Amino acid sequence: FGLSTLFVLNPTLPNQTPTVTLPEGGFRAALNQPNTISLRGTDAENDSLSYALVRPVSGTTTNCGLSPTPQYSFPNEVTRRGVFSINSRTGDLPWNAPTEICTYIASMLVTERRGGVVLSQMRYEMMIFAE
């Protein structure tokens, strides 16, 4: 398990970090049915937010940085079926049919921009229960 955050500090550009609310107990996804999980964040200054699926990270590097978790597979790669993706503009994560009962871990990166300048990046990890 690893978390990372990038903040760009600029006293002339006051900023509040966007928030994404994830359910404490994870998400539920129905087997063999299309599912859409909304991961849309909110930003107090109405900055531009973009979303990307990324591999979870761990803190097991020699210079105290974070590196992708070895041998991680995205949920659709586990069974080699289905599409698991995120809409980079809306934060909606459609999964067109989980096929096995399982607990999956997914990680997303939310990038906040103002006028094209990156202000922050937040990584979120979540559990998805396919039932």
C-alpha positions as CSV (number, residue, x, y, z in Angstrom):
1,F,0.0,0.0,0.0
2,G,1.4,3.4,-0.9
3,L,0.1,6.9,-1.2
4,S,1.7,9.9,-3.0
5,T,0.8,13.5,-3.5
6,L,2.3,16.3,-5.6
7,F,1.7,19.9,-4.5
8,V,3.0,22.9,-6.5
9,L,3.4,25.7,-4.0
10,N,2.9,29.2,-5.5
11,P,1.9,32.0,-3.1
12,T,0.4,34.0,-6.0
13,L,-1.9,31.1,-6.9
14,P,-3.9,30.1,-3.8
15,N,-5.3,26.6,-4.1
16,Q,-7.4,24.0,-2.3
17,T,-6.7,20.4,-3.2
18,P,-9.6,18.8,-5.0
19,T,-11.5,16.1,-3.1
20,V,-12.7,12.7,-4.3
21,T,-15.0,10.8,-2.0
22,L,-14.6,7.1,-2.0
23,P,-16.9,4.8,0.0
24,E,-15.1,3.6,3.2
25,G,-16.0,-0.1,2.5
26,G,-15.2,0.0,-1.2
27,F,-17.4,-0.3,-4.3
28,R,-19.7,-3.1,-5.3
29,A,-19.9,-4.3,-8.9
30,A,-22.4,-6.8,-10.3
31,L,-21.1,-9.9,-12.0
32,N,-21.7,-10.2,-15.8
33,Q,-23.4,-6.8,-16.0
34,P,-22.1,-3.4,-17.1
35,N,-21.1,-1.3,-14.1
36,T,-20.1,2.4,-13.9
37,I,-18.4,3.8,-10.8
38,S,-18.4,7.6,-10.5
39,L,-15.1,8.9,-9.2
40,R,-15.7,12.5,-10.1
41,G,-13.9,14.9,-7.8
42,T,-14.8,18.4,-6.7
43,D,-12.6,21.5,-6.8
44,A,-13.3,24.7,-4.8
45,E,-11.7,26.9,-7.5
46,N,-13.3,25.0,-10.4
47,D,-9.8,24.0,-11.7
48,S,-9.6,21.4,-14.4
49,L,-9.4,17.8,-13.2
50,S,-8.3,14.8,-15.2
51,Y,-8.4,11.2,-14.2
52,A,-6.1,8.2,-15.1
53,L,-5.9,4.6,-14.0
54,V,-2.5,3.8,-12.7
55,R,-0.8,0.8,-11.1
56,P,-0.8,0.9,-7.3
57,V,2.5,1.9,-5.7
58,S,4.6,0.7,-2.8
59,G,7.4,2.4,-0.9
60,T,9.9,-0.3,-1.6
61,T,12.6,1.6,-3.5
62,T,16.1,2.5,-2.4
63,N,15.6,6.3,-2.3
64,C,12.4,6.3,-0.3
65,G,10.3,6.9,-3.4
66,L,7.3,5.0,-4.6
67,S,7.4,2.4,-7.4
68,P,4.6,0.5,-9.1
69,T,3.6,-2.7,-7.3
70,P,5.3,-5.6,-9.0
71,Q,3.1,-8.1,-10.8
72,Y,-0.1,-6.0,-10.5
73,S,-2.8,-6.7,-13.0
74,F,-5.7,-4.4,-13.7
75,P,-9.1,-6.1,-13.0
76,N,-9.8,-6.9,-16.7
77,E,-6.3,-8.4,-17.1
78,V,-7.0,-11.0,-14.3
79,T,-9.5,-12.9,-16.5
80,R,-8.4,-11.4,-19.8
81,R,-12.0,-10.4,-20.4
82,G,-14.0,-7.2,-20.3
83,V,-13.0,-3.5,-20.5
84,F,-12.0,-1.6,-17.3
85,S,-11.2,2.0,-18.1
86,I,-11.7,5.5,-16.8
87,N,-13.1,8.6,-18.6
88,S,-10.2,11.1,-18.2
89,R,-12.6,14.1,-18.2
90,T,-15.5,12.9,-16.1
91,G,-14.0,10.4,-13.7
92,D,-16.5,7.7,-14.6
93,L,-15.1,4.2,-14.5
94,P,-17.1,1.9,-16.7
95,W,-16.5,-1.8,-16.3
96,N,-18.4,-3.7,-18.9
97,A,-18.9,-7.0,-16.9
98,P,-16.7,-8.4,-14.2
99,T,-16.8,-12.1,-14.7
100,E,-15.5,-13.6,-11.4
101,I,-16.3,-13.1,-7.8
102,C,-13.3,-11.3,-6.4
103,T,-12.0,-8.3,-4.5
104,Y,-10.0,-6.1,-6.8
105,I,-7.7,-3.2,-6.0
106,A,-7.6,-0.2,-8.4
107,S,-5.7,3.0,-8.3
108,M,-6.4,6.3,-10.0
109,L,-4.4,9.5,-10.4
110,V,-6.3,12.9,-10.3
111,T,-4.4,15.8,-11.8
112,E,-5.5,19.3,-11.1
113,R,-4.7,22.1,-13.6
114,R,-5.3,25.8,-13.8
115,G,-4.5,27.5,-17.1
116,G,-2.7,24.4,-18.2
117,V,-0.4,24.5,-15.1
118,V,-0.4,21.4,-12.9
119,L,-1.2,22.4,-9.4
120,S,-1.5,19.0,-7.7
121,Q,-1.8,15.3,-8.2
122,M,-3.5,12.9,-5.9
123,R,-3.4,9.1,-6.1
124,Y,-6.4,7.2,-4.7
125,E,-6.5,3.4,-4.1
126,M,-9.9,1.7,-3.9
127,M,-11.4,-1.8,-3.4
128,I,-14.0,-3.1,-5.8
129,F,-16.0,-6.1,-4.8
130,A,-17.3,-8.1,-7.8
131,E,-20.3,-10.0,-6.5
